[in-house]
Amino acid sequence: MIRRPGLERVAVALDTPEWERFVELCELFGPRVGVLKVGLEAYTRWGPAAVAEARRHDADVFLDLKLHDIPSTVAGAVSAACDQGVDYLTLHAAGGSAMLEAAAAAARERVKLLAVTLLTHLDEDALAVLDLPGAGATRAARWATLAWQAGCHGAVCSPHEVAALRAAIAPPFLLVTPGIRLGGAVVDDDQARVGDPRTTLASGSDLLVVGRPLTQAEDRRAALVLWAAEISGSSPPESGSALNRGGRSRR
Ligand code: C5P
């Protein structure tokens, strides 16, 4: 199967309530993109079977559970995820240093831990209600630095914060970016802080999380061709990526 240049930097979010469709998405996207993302919906419905199905295809597997609990509980969950053979696992940076360190210790370099900073559905008003006003990039960079110091391999941030995080932390720390839309336009869904693939990669992102624009496209194969053209235009092979250098160096 041909993986068009650029699509190795795409993680497709497999968000669906139907098992048949989940399998169909794995079969379509697995050979064509770099990463398949099993999220909360799929994992809550089907558990390890969803991970096992995603692993059958020619792509890395990203278990997006966004763990956030006391350190020992998170460490146990990280261990369980490692046993399932996933390549990436998310947890919330807001869980704090002790939680992040416990997770990194439990991972023992078996999985790349990605710390979620500020979720991309939060706009300025929502951040203000949470008493997290303004300066989203500063906060996200601070939380990402906390995650790096604790031993995590990367962070998840919106396209709006990726440049600030990249300025704060050099590769091989991975930056993973959801909220990607062609043209960077906010559409009628729940993403607020969005960006286009080309600018987001040029700002320092390693991996783009893309869900509905690919999975709900009328012609998903044509959509893949379009996204590949967009991405490869922004990503000359010689620029390289922390993704290809294995994320965090071993300690
Ligand atoms: O492209 P689309 O908006 O459909 O992508 C949604 C996916 O991105 C979901 O699986 C969601 O969990 C994930 N995600 C996100 N915002 C984050 C982290 C992950 O939207 N900050």
Boltz pocket constraint, residues with backbone or C-beta under 6 A from the ligand:
constraints:
  - pocket:
      binder: B
      contacts: [[A, 13], [A, 14], [A, 15], [A, 39], [A, 64], [A, 116], [A, 118], [A, 119], [A, 120], [A, 121], [A, 156], [A, 157], [A, 178], [A, 179], [A, 180], [A, 191], [A, 209], [A, 210], [A, 211], [A, 212], [A, 213]]
      max_distance: 6.0
